[in-house]
Amino acid sequence: MTAGDHVIFIVDDDERVREALGELLASHDMRTIAFASAGDYVSADKPDVPACLVLDVELPDINGLDLQKQIREGNHPPIVFITGHGDIPSSVQAIKHGAVDFLTKPFSDADLMSAIRAAIAQDREIRSERAELGVLRQRYLDLTPREREVLPLVVSGLLNKQAAAELGISEVTLQIHRRNVMQKMAAASLADLVRFAEKLQIPVTHSRRAGNT
Amino acid sequence: VKRVWSHRPQFSHLGLFVAAYVLGCGFAQSLAIVPGTGISVWPPSGLFIATLVLASPLSWPWWVLGGCLAELFGNVLWFHSPLPAAFLMYIGNALEAMVGAWLVNQTCRRPVRLETLREVLASLVLGAGIAPIASATVGSATLAWFGMQSQTFAAAWPLWWIGDSTGVLIVAPLALVVFQNWHGETELSAARWVEASVLGLIFLAVAALSLSGYLPFAYIIMPPLLWAAVRFEFRGAAVTLTLLALITAVFTISGASQFAGDPESQKQKQVMLQLFLAISALSALIVAAISRQHHRAVLTLRQSERSLRELVETLPTLIWCTAPDGKPIYFSQQFRDFVGFNPEGKDAAGASRLVDVLKAIIHPDDLDTVDKLFAHSLATGEPYALKHRQRRFDGQYRWIQTRAAAMRNGDGAIVQWNGVCLDIEDQVRAQDELRLAQETHLHASRAASLAELSASIAHEVNQPLAAIVTNSHACQRWLTADTPNIERAQKTVERVIRDANSAAEVISRIRALFKQSVETRNATPFGNVIAEAHDLMAEEAARRRVHIDVCIESNLPPVALDRVQIQQVLVNLVRNGMEAMDNIGGDRVLRICARQMGDAVRTEISDHGRGIESPDRIFEPFVTTKQHGMGMGLAICRSIIDSHGGRLWTEKSNPHGATFVFTLPIETEVAL
C-alpha cells in the first residue's frame, strides 16, 4: 500500500481535528483530503482510487448520518464515523446503513487505523468487482444484435436445435453465432458464460423443458 | 237579575235556612215568658248574619226572600202581629243582617274564619253591636207606630237591641261553625274526645245546678264555659253557648231559674237574662279568639323553629356554639356525624369539658395553636379563624377551616360563640399536589438546563481534547519511525500545546459565567434579611411540621451584602436543615441565630437531624447526601459567602444534628 494508490477523505467542521487527523494519517503514510462541511465534500472533484470517508456526525450544514443516507445510492467510499458524544441510537443507525465503524472522540490511534484499513480494503474489493463488471459490459456491447438474442437462449440451457427453432434460423447458423458469442465474451466454457450473464443480470427467459412442450 | 238568578243557592240550603229561621222564631217566642214584655233573645238575627257573611252578595236576595217567608210564617204561628207591622219588623231584621254581614266582610279577610282576636272583636262589635241598631230602630218604631205591646220607642229600643245582639252573639258563632265544618274534616283525637265529654258533663251539671236555683249565682257557669273556649276554641265556645242558651231557656220557662219571677220584676229579670247570655257569649268568644291566636302563634313559632333547626342541621358544614366561657352548648348533626360522637355527651366537670372535646378531635400538633387562639378570642372577643386538622369518626385527620364569631346582646356583652367548621381537606390536598408538581417541575427544568449546560461544556472541551490525543499519536509515530521526523513531531507538539490552552480557556470562560458580581451590594440590616428568609420558608416549614426558632441579637450593625444571594444561602441552609429532620420523630425545631462577633456577624442554622457524615466533602460540587439532590446547593452557598468575604462551615449540634455557620464581615467604611 503506497500513498499514491488510495486516499482518505476527512469531513469535520473543527479545523484542529482536521489538522490532527491529517497529521496522524500522514505519519501512517496515507494521503488525505479534508473538507469542513458535507457540502464541500459532495461538490469536490475526488480522485478515482480506493478511499475511505472519515465523517464527523455533528456538521454545520447537515448531520453526518443524513449525509450517509443521501450518498448511499452513489458510488461512495465506506464511512468511518467520528463523534463528540456518541449515543447508542446514532451508532446503531450508522452501522445498519453500512458504516465500517463509529468512534467516539477522543479515539485511539489503533482503533482509527484499523477502521480505516478495513474501509479501504472493502473499497478495493468493491472497486475490483465494479471494474470486472465494466469489462463484461463492454464485451456485451460489442455483440451484434443477433448474438445478443442468442446469448440468453444459450445460457438458459436450450439445445442448439431448440434455440435455432426459437429464432427461426438453421442449427448451423446458430452454432456460428454461439461460437462468436463465446469468443467475444472471452468465456472459456459455457459455465463461464452463464456466470457472466448472471453478473450482467441477463434474464434466463427459457428452459429446455419448457421448449419441449 | 240574570246574575242574581244564576247565583241562586241550592233549594235544600234555602229550605234548611228557612226551617232554622222558623225554629229560631219559636225559640224567641218561648223565651218571651210574660206576654207584653217583648222578645228577650232573637236567634234568627245570628243565623241571618252568619248566612249572609258566608254567602256571596249576589245570592243575598234569595236569603232575604227566604227569611221573609220564614218570619211571616213565624208571625202567623206565634207573634200574631198585623201583617204590615210584621213586614216592617222583618225589613228591620233584614237590614240588620245585611249591614252586619257587609261590615264584617269589609273588615275581615274572606273567607271569614275568625282566627285572630282582631277579627273576632271586629265581628262582635260590628255584628252584635252596630248591626242590631238597624233592627232595633226599625222594630221599636214599628211597635210604637202600631201601638203594639204598649211600648214606647225609648223603652222598646234597648230591649230590642240587646235581644238581637244576644241572638247574634249566641247563634252566629254556632252557625259559622256548623257551616264551615259541614263536611266534618276536623278529627278529634281520643284524648280530646274524652276531654270534650268530661267537659260537657261538668258543663251540663254546673249549668243545671246553677240555673235551676241550687246554686245561688248563674255566673258560676263561667269556668267550664271558658275552659271549653280555651281548649276547643271557637267550636267549643259556640256549642257550649248554644247549650247554655237552651238550658237557660228551659229553666226560665219552667220557672226554676233566677231569671224567672213575678210579673213586676219580670222585666228587670229579662234584662238580667239577656245580660247574662250576652256577657257569657262575649267572654267565651273573646277567650276562644285569644286561645286560637295563641295556639296559632305557638304553631307558627314551632314551625319556624323546626325549619330553622332543619336548616342548621342539614347545612353541609359543621356548626357549633359555645357559652361565652367556651363551654360547649350545641353541635349540629353534621358535626356529630363528622366526629362520630356527641360532644355534648362528653361529660366532665365544668370548664374541662371544652378541653376534653378539643383533645378528642383536634390533631395533637394543632392542639396548642387552637387552644391559644381560641383562648385569645374568648378573652378579647375577636373573631376566630384557623385551619387545622380535625379527627373524623373513622380516625382520619382532615384539614378543617374553622371560623367563629361572638354573638352579642344589646349591651354588647357576649352571649354565645357561634362557629362553623368546613372540611377543606380536598383543597389543601390539591394545593399540596400543585406545589409538589411545581417543585418537581422546577427541579426537572433545573436538571434539564444542567444537562444542557454540561453537554455544551463537554462539546467545547472535547473537541480540543480529541485534537490533542490525535496529535499526540501522530507525534509519537513521527518520533518512533525508522527515521524519526523531528520537524513534524515538533509541529504536532506545538499543536498539542495550542489545543490544550484552548481547552483551558473554555474552562475559564465557564467559570467567568458563574462568577458572582459585586455591584449590587448594599449595607442592609441583617435581621431583616433573616426575617424575609423566614417568611419565605414559613409555609414549607408548616407543611413539614418544623418549628423555626429565630433569635437575632438586637443592634446588629448593617452588613454590605447582596440581599438576594444571602437570602438564597439562608433558604438553602434552612431547607437543608428541615430536610435533615424529615425522618425523625419528636420535636422538629430549627434554630436561626445571628449575633455580632468581633468585626463580623455570625449566623448559625442548627437542626436536630442525623448530622453530617463527611463534613469536609459536603461543600464540594456534585457531592450530595440527598436522593434527588444535585449537590450544587452548598457549593454555591460557599462561593456566595466567600465572595462576600465571609466563611461557611459546619459544626456538630448538641446533642445531635448539624449546625451550619457563616460569617459576614461588618464594613464600617461602606458608603450608604
Contacts between the chains, C-beta under 8 A, distances in Angstrom:
chain1	res1	chain2	res2	distance
A	14	B	463	4.9
A	14	B	467	7.2
A	16	B	463	6.8
A	16	B	464	6.4
A	16	B	467	3.9
A	16	B	495	7.2
A	16	B	498	7.8
A	16	B	499	5.4
A	16	B	502	7.7
A	17	B	463	6.5
A	17	B	466	5.7
A	17	B	467	5.1
A	17	B	470	7.1
A	19	B	467	7.2
A	19	B	471	7.8
A	19	B	495	6.4
A	20	B	466	7.5
A	20	B	467	4.4
A	20	B	468	7.8
A	20	B	470	3.8
A	20	B	471	4.4
A	20	B	474	6.7
A	20	B	492	7.7
A	20	B	495	6.7
A	20	B	499	7.9
A	21	B	470	5.9
A	23	B	470	7.5
A	23	B	471	6.2
A	23	B	474	4.1
A	23	B	488	7.2
A	23	B	491	7.5
A	23	B	492	5.4
A	23	B	495	7.5
A	24	B	470	5.2
A	24	B	471	7.4
A	24	B	473	5.4
A	24	B	474	4.0
A	24	B	477	7.2
A	26	B	474	7.4
A	26	B	488	7.6
A	27	B	473	8.0
A	27	B	474	4.8
A	27	B	477	3.8
A	27	B	478	5.4
A	27	B	481	7.3
A	27	B	485	7.8
A	27	B	488	7.3
A	28	B	477	6.9
A	58	B	459	7.9
A	82	B	466	7.8
A	84	B	458	7.4
A	84	B	459	5.2
A	84	B	462	4.7
A	84	B	463	6.5
A	84	B	466	7.4
A	85	B	455	6.9
A	85	B	458	6.3
A	85	B	459	6.9
A	85	B	462	7.2
A	105	B	462	5.8
A	105	B	463	7.4
A	105	B	465	7.3
A	105	B	466	3.5
A	106	B	462	7.4
A	106	B	465	5.3
A	106	B	466	4.1
A	106	B	468	7.3
A	106	B	469	3.7
A	106	B	470	6.9
A	107	B	466	7.4
A	107	B	469	7.4
A	107	B	470	7.7
A	108	B	469	7.7
A	108	B	473	7.4
A	109	B	470	7.8
A	109	B	473	3.7
A	109	B	476	7.7
A	109	B	477	7.5
A	112	B	470	7.9
